[in-house]
Amino acid sequence: MPVVVDPKSETIEELLPTVPAGAHAIDQMDRLAAWLDNRPEEYVVVLGPHVEQADATALADGMRLTRPSTSVILVREEVDAQTLREAMHAGIRDVVAINDPQSIKAAVDRAYQLYVALRGPGGAMHQGRIVTVFSPKGGVGKTTVSVNLALALADRGARKVCLVDLDLAFGDVAITLQLFPSHTIEHAIGSEDAIDAPLLETLLTRHGDSVMVLAAPNHPDVRERVTPMLVSRVLKGLRESFDYIVVDTAPAFDEQTLTALDETDECVIIATLDVPTLKNVKVALETLEMLDIARDHRHLLLNRADDNVGLGAERVESILGMPVASMVTTSMDIAAATNAGQPLMSQNPQHAFSATLREFSSRLTGEPAAPASAAGRPQTAEEAEKSGRRFRRKK
């Protein structure tokens, strides 16, 4: 799928309708290299009018030999002879005006045709990975982990990530991100045989940190109408457009959760250090083993893992019979960020919670995450001081 790059969000919103459904958007040129490294099958980069001409020509010039099947399309407010000459010398395929959407669409189509001619139709296939976050017990911080893990996997736009809320009765992903979606998975009910990229695109809500969200229904009674077949086909459809699909599930083995678990590549199991939760998690692990779900791809994450509750990681590993993959300690900052509708991964990437989930996401991907910086660069001392103050408790 195409990737659109421009530092202004309103320009990105203007350009996205001119490219095929499922296109990715990046607002920082320095994240484009990481995106392309993760997507060897990318066939076109659309650079918006606010991308500097020098940056655009440098990118195209470097890709002429390293990625000849990936086209660069330059969109400008006005197209003049000087711009065309520089673009031609750099190897940019097309230069089009932003007020001519049909020309942009035609340029993207030509880029795809060239890609297919060079790589073949099979070269355009993409299969993302599904990461299901599950716990048999409610109130363990599953949604908070899901939201921040999705942001960590997105790596500030380097990867395309979709966050799916499959807690169909009481899902909180949208409100956690302060999103007000006009469409949810409810609007796909009855369309099981028509699931494709354009339909899925209409169901998704864009979050500012390069993550798309498929929200849960607004009313609990809709849950029974979301069939396992619909869940399966939605997840399979999302695989074709996204690098990672993070699924936040209900705290139960209902039909929809079991379907998601059956489709999953990596299963993240959330537990807290209390006996009732550990008992439920142990039963859940036995169920997953019996159903042969995500064997050798299960990851135990301990949330609110404080030493003063009388249970430690070694004791948990002994009880559950599996190693602890990651531990997150209790912090008032996490609750404050959630209540503010601003995930800690975005608001304070230097926080210990953010660092832990970035490290955990790197283990899932097998790739190093970008350095912790909300702006795509190392934080200055002044920025670090501000981010530290943002979540400091009042005395």
KERO-269855 format. One line per 3 residues: number of its first residue (from 1); for each residue x, y, z of C-alpha. Coordinates in pm, 1 decimal. Example, Ala and Ser with C-alpha at 12.3 -4.5 7.8 and 13.67 -1.06 7.14 Angstrom:
1> 1230.0/-450.0/780.0 ~ 1367.0/-106.0/714.0
This chain:
1> 0.0/0.0/0.0 ~ 118.5/356.2/-66.1 ~ 275.5/573.2/200.3
4> 193.4/945.1/214.9 ~ 441.8/1183.8/377.2 ~ 376.3/1542.6/480.6
7> 441.2/1731.3/805.7 ~ 90.7/1884.1/807.4 ~ -194.5/1658.4/917.2
10> -456.3/1851.7/718.3 ~ -253.8/1795.7/399.6 ~ -229.6/1424.0/475.8
13> -608.9/1412.2/513.9 ~ -637.9/1583.5/175.2 ~ -400.9/1338.4/4.7
16> -525.0/1009.7/151.8 ~ -847.9/999.1/-56.8 ~ -637.2/1016.1/-374.0
19> -454.3/688.9/-300.9 ~ -588.3/333.4/-253.5 ~ -762.7/242.0/71.5
22> -529.6/127.4/346.0 ~ -252.3/376.7/266.3 ~ -20.2/475.3/550.4
25> 56.9/831.2/658.8 ~ 380.0/962.9/811.7 ~ 436.5/1319.0/927.4
28> 815.2/1297.5/964.3 ~ 1062.5/1234.1/683.3 ~ 1310.3/1080.6/925.9
31> 1063.6/794.0/993.8 ~ 1024.0/712.8/624.6 ~ 1351.3/519.2/606.5
34> 1241.6/295.3/893.5 ~ 903.4/241.9/724.8 ~ 1068.3/141.1/396.2
37> 1308.0/-92.3/578.0 ~ 1004.6/-271.9/723.6 ~ 817.1/-280.2/391.1
40> 1030.2/-421.5/108.3 ~ 709.3/-460.7/-96.3 ~ 618.8/-87.3/-84.6
43> 550.7/33.4/-437.8 ~ 506.0/409.8/-405.7 ~ 595.1/702.9/-179.8
46> 379.7/1014.2/-217.5 ~ 559.8/1323.0/-87.0 ~ 330.7/1612.4/2.5
49> 383.2/1980.9/-83.6 ~ 533.3/2064.1/255.3 ~ 819.2/1815.6/217.2
52> 1131.8/2013.0/132.4 ~ 1241.0/1982.3/-231.8 ~ 1595.8/1893.2/-127.9
55> 1471.2/1612.0/94.4 ~ 1248.7/1478.7/-182.8 ~ 1522.8/1473.6/-445.9
58> 1772.8/1320.1/-202.0 ~ 1526.2/1040.6/-122.0 ~ 1449.9/965.7/-487.3
61> 1816.2/980.4/-586.4 ~ 1906.7/728.5/-317.3 ~ 1622.4/492.6/-410.5
64> 1701.5/479.2/-781.9 ~ 1953.1/198.9/-726.2 ~ 1848.8/58.0/-387.8
67> 1471.6/31.4/-459.6 ~ 1409.8/71.2/-832.3 ~ 1060.7/-82.8/-806.5
70> 943.9/180.4/-554.6 ~ 827.1/499.1/-722.4 ~ 845.4/848.1/-572.0
73> 562.9/1089.3/-656.2 ~ 610.2/1454.6/-570.6 ~ 303.7/1668.9/-496.3
76> 348.7/2045.3/-513.0 ~ 127.9/2351.0/-474.6 ~ 248.2/2459.9/-819.9
79> 446.1/2264.1/-1078.2 ~ 710.4/2471.5/-1257.6 ~ 995.3/2395.6/-1495.2
82> 1263.6/2411.5/-1224.1 ~ 1080.0/2161.1/-1005.1 ~ 1028.8/1925.9/-1300.0
85> 1395.7/1946.4/-1399.1 ~ 1521.0/1869.3/-1046.6 ~ 1269.5/1587.5/-1009.8
88> 1367.7/1429.2/-1341.5 ~ 1737.3/1433.8/-1254.1 ~ 1667.2/1273.4/-913.9
91> 1452.5/994.2/-1058.7 ~ 1113.9/1108.9/-927.0 ~ 848.6/931.5/-1138.0
94> 581.3/1201.7/-1137.1 ~ 530.1/1559.4/-1023.8 ~ 164.4/1658.1/-980.3
97> -29.3/1950.1/-838.4 ~ -218.6/1901.2/-514.1 ~ -531.8/2056.0/-666.4
100> -544.1/1779.7/-930.0 ~ -650.6/1464.2/-739.9 ~ -719.3/1268.9/-1059.2
103> -357.4/1315.3/-1170.0 ~ -235.8/1195.7/-830.5 ~ -452.6/883.4/-860.3
106> -324.0/820.2/-1213.2 ~ 37.2/858.9/-1098.3 ~ -17.0/606.6/-816.8
109> -177.2/362.9/-1062.7 ~ 123.5/393.5/-1294.8 ~ 354.8/329.0/-999.9
112> 166.5/8.1/-918.7 ~ 177.9/-106.3/-1280.8 ~ 554.6/-51.5/-1286.5
115> 592.6/-241.5/-958.8 ~ 397.4/-539.5/-1091.7 ~ 600.3/-535.7/-1414.1
118> 927.5/-542.7/-1218.1 ~ 832.7/-768.4/-926.4 ~ 526.1/-960.2/-1043.4
121> 176.0/-958.9/-885.3 ~ 288.4/-1183.0/-598.6 ~ 540.2/-921.2/-492.8
124> 259.0/-693.7/-377.7 ~ 117.1/-939.9/-123.1 ~ 161.2/-854.4/241.6
127> 86.6/-1053.3/554.5 ~ 88.5/-868.6/884.4 ~ 114.8/-1030.6/1225.9
130> -161.6/-1045.1/1486.1 ~ -73.5/-977.4/1850.2 ~ -360.8/-1069.3/2083.1
133> -363.1/-925.2/2434.5 ~ -561.9/-1148.8/2670.0 ~ -640.2/-1200.1/3034.7
136> -916.2/-1412.6/3188.4 ~ -956.8/-1151.1/3464.0 ~ -1088.5/-799.6/3422.0
139> -926.0/-494.7/3578.0 ~ -566.0/-604.7/3517.7 ~ -477.2/-318.3/3280.8
142> -523.8/-510.4/2958.0 ~ -653.7/-216.7/2754.8 ~ -381.7/17.3/2882.0
145> -117.7/-236.0/2777.4 ~ -287.5/-292.5/2438.9 ~ -301.8/79.1/2356.9
148> 57.2/151.9/2455.6 ~ 188.7/-167.6/2295.3 ~ 22.8/-68.3/1967.0
151> 196.9/270.1/1983.6 ~ 528.6/102.6/2063.3 ~ 491.3/-131.7/1765.9
154> 404.1/161.6/1537.9 ~ 741.7/311.5/1633.2 ~ 629.2/666.7/1549.9
157> 511.4/570.4/1202.2 ~ 783.0/323.1/1103.3 ~ 526.9/42.3/1102.7
160> 159.8/35.9/1012.1 ~ -43.7/-79.7/1311.7 ~ -414.7/-135.3/1368.7
163> -560.7/-163.5/1719.5 ~ -877.5/-375.0/1730.9 ~ -1112.7/-356.9/2029.5
166> -1273.5/-700.7/2058.7 ~ -1414.4/-641.7/2403.9 ~ -1743.4/-608.5/2220.0
169> -1963.2/-538.1/2522.1 ~ -1748.7/-299.6/2725.9 ~ -1450.9/-199.6/2509.0
172> -1260.0/108.4/2624.9 ~ -998.8/156.7/2352.5 ~ -1175.3/452.5/2188.4
175> -1236.1/642.0/2510.9 ~ -881.7/567.3/2629.9 ~ -752.3/739.6/2315.9
178> -1020.2/1012.7/2327.2 ~ -1155.8/902.4/1989.8 ~ -1516.8/937.6/1881.8
181> -1549.5/693.3/1591.4 ~ -1833.1/730.1/1345.0 ~ -1801.3/363.7/1251.8
184> -1719.8/50.2/1451.3 ~ -1704.4/-320.9/1383.3 ~ -2083.6/-312.6/1422.3
187> -2108.8/-157.3/1076.7 ~ -1954.2/-469.6/919.5 ~ -2227.3/-699.1/1053.1
190> -2384.3/-885.3/762.2 ~ -2089.8/-807.2/530.7 ~ -1884.9/-1118.7/602.9
193> -1867.2/-1206.6/231.7 ~ -1770.8/-853.4/126.8 ~ -1476.9/-776.8/359.5
196> -1201.1/-603.3/163.0 ~ -957.1/-315.6/207.6 ~ -1198.4/-36.0/101.9
199> -1468.5/-162.2/339.8 ~ -1223.3/-197.3/628.5 ~ -1091.8/152.1/562.1
202> -1439.5/296.8/625.0 ~ -1456.6/122.3/965.7 ~ -1125.5/253.7/1099.5
205> -1055.5/569.3/1298.0 ~ -716.4/736.6/1272.6 ~ -525.7/821.6/1589.1
208> -266.4/1097.4/1577.5 ~ 24.8/864.5/1656.7 ~ 18.3/661.0/1332.8
211> -223.1/397.4/1465.3 ~ -560.6/305.2/1316.1 ~ -835.6/187.8/1550.8
214> -1125.0/-50.9/1491.1 ~ -1353.7/39.1/1778.5 ~ -1596.5/-180.7/1969.3
217> -1973.4/-125.0/1929.8 ~ -2132.9/154.7/2126.8 ~ -2394.7/-72.4/2283.5
220> -2332.1/-405.9/2461.8 ~ -2627.3/-584.1/2299.8 ~ -2451.6/-572.7/1960.6
223> -2194.1/-826.9/2080.1 ~ -2408.5/-1130.3/1997.9 ~ -2445.5/-1014.4/1636.3
226> -2069.8/-1000.2/1574.2 ~ -2013.5/-1352.8/1445.7 ~ -1688.4/-1548.7/1471.2
229> -1681.5/-1554.4/1088.6 ~ -1691.2/-1174.5/1080.7 ~ -1407.8/-1151.7/1334.1
232> -1197.9/-1398.6/1134.0 ~ -1248.6/-1221.8/802.2 ~ -1185.0/-878.4/949.4
235> -854.9/-993.1/1100.4 ~ -749.4/-1166.5/779.1 ~ -836.5/-853.6/582.4
238> -635.3/-633.8/817.7 ~ -333.5/-863.2/772.6 ~ -313.4/-752.5/409.7
241> -285.8/-383.0/495.4 ~ -105.5/-364.8/829.6 ~ 229.1/-478.8/967.1
244> 83.6/-552.7/1310.6 ~ -272.3/-590.5/1435.3 ~ -302.8/-559.0/1814.7
247> -625.4/-714.1/1944.4 ~ -761.6/-613.7/2284.4 ~ -994.4/-896.0/2390.8
250> -1272.6/-948.1/2641.6 ~ -1173.4/-1114.1/2973.8 ~ -1346.5/-1440.0/2878.4
253> -1323.1/-1729.9/2635.8 ~ -1622.2/-1618.9/2429.9 ~ -1657.4/-1713.2/2062.2
256> -1511.7/-1389.5/1931.2 ~ -1207.7/-1405.1/2161.6 ~ -1144.0/-1769.7/2072.3
259> -1156.7/-1676.8/1703.9 ~ -901.8/-1399.4/1756.0 ~ -678.7/-1633.3/1955.8
262> -701.7/-1891.0/1678.0 ~ -581.9/-1628.3/1426.3 ~ -306.7/-1490.1/1649.8
265> 66.7/-1503.9/1586.9 ~ 173.9/-1375.8/1929.0 ~ -36.0/-1399.5/2245.7
268> 36.1/-1155.7/2530.4 ~ -114.1/-1275.8/2859.1 ~ -162.8/-1009.7/3127.8
271> -147.6/-1101.7/3497.2 ~ -120.7/-913.8/3824.1 ~ 35.3/-1031.2/4149.1
274> -272.6/-1154.0/4329.3 ~ -381.9/-1511.8/4388.7 ~ -729.5/-1493.2/4221.7
277> -581.6/-1355.0/3899.6 ~ -298.9/-1608.9/3893.7 ~ -549.1/-1890.2/3948.8
280> -754.5/-1771.0/3651.6 ~ -445.7/-1723.4/3436.5 ~ -328.7/-2076.3/3513.8
283> -664.9/-2216.8/3402.5 ~ -648.0/-1999.0/3089.8 ~ -299.4/-2126.4/3004.4
286> -419.5/-2485.3/3040.3 ~ -707.6/-2403.1/2805.6 ~ -474.0/-2247.1/2549.0
289> -252.4/-2553.4/2568.2 ~ -545.9/-2788.1/2524.8 ~ -663.5/-2590.8/2219.5
292> -306.5/-2568.5/2083.7 ~ -328.3/-2188.5/2054.8 ~ -6.7/-1985.3/2007.9
295> 213.8/-2261.0/2144.3 ~ 571.0/-2127.9/2181.4 ~ 435.2/-1779.2/2107.7
298> 284.1/-1690.7/2444.6 ~ 429.2/-1403.9/2645.0 ~ 349.8/-1342.3/3011.4
301> 343.3/-975.8/3109.7 ~ 311.2/-891.4/3478.3 ~ 131.5/-563.7/3538.0
304> 154.3/-367.2/3865.6 ~ 442.3/-596.1/3959.8 ~ 544.9/-456.6/4298.8
307> 761.6/-654.8/4540.6 ~ 566.9/-555.2/4850.4 ~ 261.3/-774.0/4776.0
310> 433.7/-1095.3/4880.5 ~ 461.5/-1252.5/4534.0 ~ 763.5/-1220.6/4308.2
313> 840.3/-1315.8/3950.4 ~ 1004.2/-1644.8/4046.8 ~ 698.7/-1750.0/4246.4
316> 469.1/-1656.2/3955.0 ~ 681.1/-1857.5/3712.2 ~ 659.5/-2155.0/3945.6
319> 279.9/-2126.6/3976.2 ~ 210.8/-2074.6/3606.0 ~ 485.3/-2293.2/3463.4
322> 604.9/-2029.7/3212.7 ~ 866.5/-1754.0/3222.0 ~ 780.8/-1388.4/3276.9
325> 853.0/-1199.0/2955.1 ~ 814.5/-848.7/3096.6 ~ 713.3/-665.8/3414.3
328> 547.3/-327.2/3459.7 ~ 547.8/-163.9/3801.9 ~ 266.1/43.7/3949.0
331> 276.5/413.5/3863.7 ~ 30.5/695.7/3917.6 ~ 158.8/840.4/3590.5
334> -7.1/557.2/3396.1 ~ -347.9/627.3/3548.6 ~ -304.8/1003.4/3499.1
337> -218.8/957.0/3132.8 ~ -513.3/721.3/3079.1 ~ -754.3/963.0/3244.6
340> -620.6/1242.7/3024.9 ~ -680.2/1035.6/2712.4 ~ -311.5/1062.5/2622.9
343> -125.7/728.1/2636.7 ~ 198.3/741.9/2829.6 ~ 387.6/604.9/2529.0
346> 302.7/927.1/2345.8 ~ 310.2/1177.4/2629.6 ~ 622.0/1057.3/2807.0
349> 829.6/814.1/2596.9 ~ 1112.2/838.4/2852.4 ~ 895.7/693.4/3130.4
352> 991.5/351.3/3268.0 ~ 653.4/211.2/3159.1 ~ 708.9/332.9/2802.3
355> 1064.1/197.6/2795.6 ~ 948.1/-144.1/2919.0 ~ 681.5/-174.3/2649.1
358> 921.1/-52.7/2378.4 ~ 1165.6/-323.4/2481.7 ~ 883.9/-578.8/2486.3
361> 767.4/-471.0/2139.7 ~ 1122.5/-514.3/2012.6 ~ 1116.4/-873.6/2133.7
364> 792.8/-930.7/1943.4 ~ 926.1/-779.2/1621.2 ~ 1285.7/-894.3/1648.6
367> 1390.3/-540.2/1556.4 ~ 1527.1/-253.6/1767.2 ~ 1283.3/27.8/1840.8
370> 1361.7/389.0/1760.5 ~ 1517.9/598.9/2038.2 ~ 1261.6/736.0/2281.6
373> 1155.8/1072.0/2143.9 ~ 810.7/1199.8/2064.1 ~ 944.4/1427.7/1792.8
376> 1169.3/1185.7/1609.0 ~ 1491.2/1319.1/1761.0 ~ 1672.3/1301.9/2095.3
379> 1501.2/1504.6/2363.8 ~ 1667.5/1818.3/2487.1 ~ 1720.9/1866.5/2858.9
382> 1436.7/2120.4/2862.8 ~ 1196.9/1875.2/2691.7 ~ 1290.3/1596.7/2930.5
385> 1227.5/1830.6/3223.3 ~ 884.8/1924.5/3084.9 ~ 785.3/1563.2/3021.3
388> 891.1/1471.7/3371.8 ~ 680.6/1753.9/3518.8 ~ 373.4/1662.8/3317.8
391> 293.8/1360.0/3530.5 ~ 436.6/1469.4/3862.5 ~ 189.3/1428.6/4145.5
394> 83.9/1731.7/4341.8 ~ 181.2/1724.5/4706.3
